[in-house]
Amino acid sequence: MRRFLFLFCCLLFGAVAQPVQAQFQDLNEGNGGWGNNSNQNQTNDGTYVPPTAPQFSFKTYFRGLAHKDTIPINHMFFGSVVLPGSAQVYNKDYWKLPILYAGVGGLAYGGYQYNKAFQRSGSEQDFMLRNAMFAGAALIYWGSLLDGVVNYEGADFPSPGRAALYSALLPGLGQAYNGDYWKIPIFYAWLTISGYAWDYNGKLYTRYKNLYNQATTEGGGYTGSDSPENLKHYRDSFRRFRDYSILATIVGYVLQIIDANVFAMMHDFDVSDDLSLEVGPSVIQPITIPNNYQYTSLGMQVRLDF
């Protein structure tokens, strides 16, 4: 399980935290943009230097919170993950901070108290209230992250960074933002099937693991007809199927993030099949030859439009 969690974190970080070079201008809109001045991307000898990703720094981040500088949307998002409410500060939605902290703090404290009561009494009601309190605190925290992305200003539509974060917070939301509604059922079918397989295989793995432990423990109380070797085979098989299901779920989740990011970036890219070839007369621009003599001539021009 740990290796899948590690893989999930790596894929999510690669899909969201590292913006594609073509979207740097989008992420830094309002700070002059990347590539607005072509001379800034050239060395003294005229060599073109590709733009580099803006590096995160605490100085720039806190200057952004003080509204003395601009920060990219991905920096704002991950900062608000660590410091809840910082996105609302950056977006100047100060009135939302009491709701956020009172909601998360109050519900988390309530969940803590009901958890203590459940440990004492074992009451199902205390168990349900504890889970409801903790779920409510997590929902408010999640809502604060989504609110920060929705209200971020300074990026043109469609913003690849915003689309990726939408899909990271709610699968399919990035596709809805891009207008690719037909993709949403596909990704949800993928996640639903792989999630169901994850749950189904996980339950069978747990069942056969317990049966195997009973069968191989003296006095374990096993009364089944399957041999310990068969139980071990079933246990290992369903554990492998469960792991495959977890991997499929992670891949589907990450793919819909990448899809939202890439198709937002390629929103204005012409992928039509309308190709045309045009041949016609043209006037060749003046050409300078030795002795500073210039002349203009007629010729043929070939132009391919796609």
C-alpha positions, 0 to 999 in steps of 0.5 A, a space after each residue: 500500500 505504501 508504494 502506491 501512496 508514494 506513486 500517487 503523491 509523485 504523480 499528483 505533484 508532477 501533474 499539478 505542481 510543475 506547470 508546463 512551460 507554455 502556460 508560464 505566461 498564464 500563471 504569471 499574468 499581472 506580473 508582466 507575464 513570461 515572454 511578453 518582451 522577446 528581448 528578455 528571452 535573448 542573450 547578448 548574442 541574440 540566442 533565444 533562451 526559453 522561459 523558466 518556471 517561476 521558483 517558489 520563495 517564502 519572500 515572494 509568497 508573503 509579499 503576495 499575501 501582503 498584496 505587494 507582489 503577484 504569485 502564480 495560482 499553483 503557488 497560492 494553492 499549495 500555500 493555502 494547503 499548508 496555511 488554510 485561509 491564505 488563498 482568501 487573504 490573497 484574493 482579499 476575501 477576508 470575511 471568509 476567514 472567520 467562517 473557515 476557522 470557526 467551521 473547521 475548528 468547531 467541527 474538529 473539536 466536536 469530532 474530538 469530543 464525540 470520539 472520546 464519548 465513543 471510546 467510553 460508551 461504544 455508542 453507534 450514535 457517538 460513532 456516527 456523530 464523530 464521523 459527521 463532525 470530522 467529515 464536515 471539517 474536511 468539507 469546509 477545508 476542501 471548500 476553502 481550497 476550491 474557493 481560492 482557485 475559483 476567485 484567483 484573478 490574473 489568468 486568462 480563460 482558459 487557464 491551464 493551471 486553474 483547470 488542473 487544480 479544478 480536476 485535482 479538487 473535484 474529478 471532472 471539474 476541469 473538463 467542465 471548465 474547458 467545456 469538454 463535458 463529454 469526457 466527464 462520464 468516461 472518467 467517472 466510469 473509469 473511477 467508479 469501476 476501478 474504485 468498486 474493484 478496489 473495494 471488492 478485491 480488498 474485502 476478499 483479500 481481508 477475508 482470505 487473509 483471516 481464514 488463512 491465519 485461522 487455518 495456520 494457527 493452532 486452535 484458530 477455529 478454522 472449519 472450512 474445506 479449503 487447504 491452507 495452500 489454497 487459502 494462501 493462493 486466494 489471499 495473494 491473488 486478491 491482494 494483487 488484484 486489489 493493488 492493481 485496482 488501486 493503481 488503476 484508480 490513481 492512473 484515472 485520477 491523474 489522467 483527468 488532471 493532465 487532460 484538463 491541463 493539456 486541453 486548456 493549454 491547447 484551447 486555441 490550437 487549430 486541429 481542423 482538417 481544413 488545409 489549403 495550398 495557395 499559389 500566386 504571383 508575388 512581389 519580391 522585396 527589394 534586394 541589396 547587391 554590391 554598390 548599394 544597388 537595390 532592385 525589385 522583381 516579380 515571382 511566384 509565392 506558395 503558401 500553405 494554410 493549416 
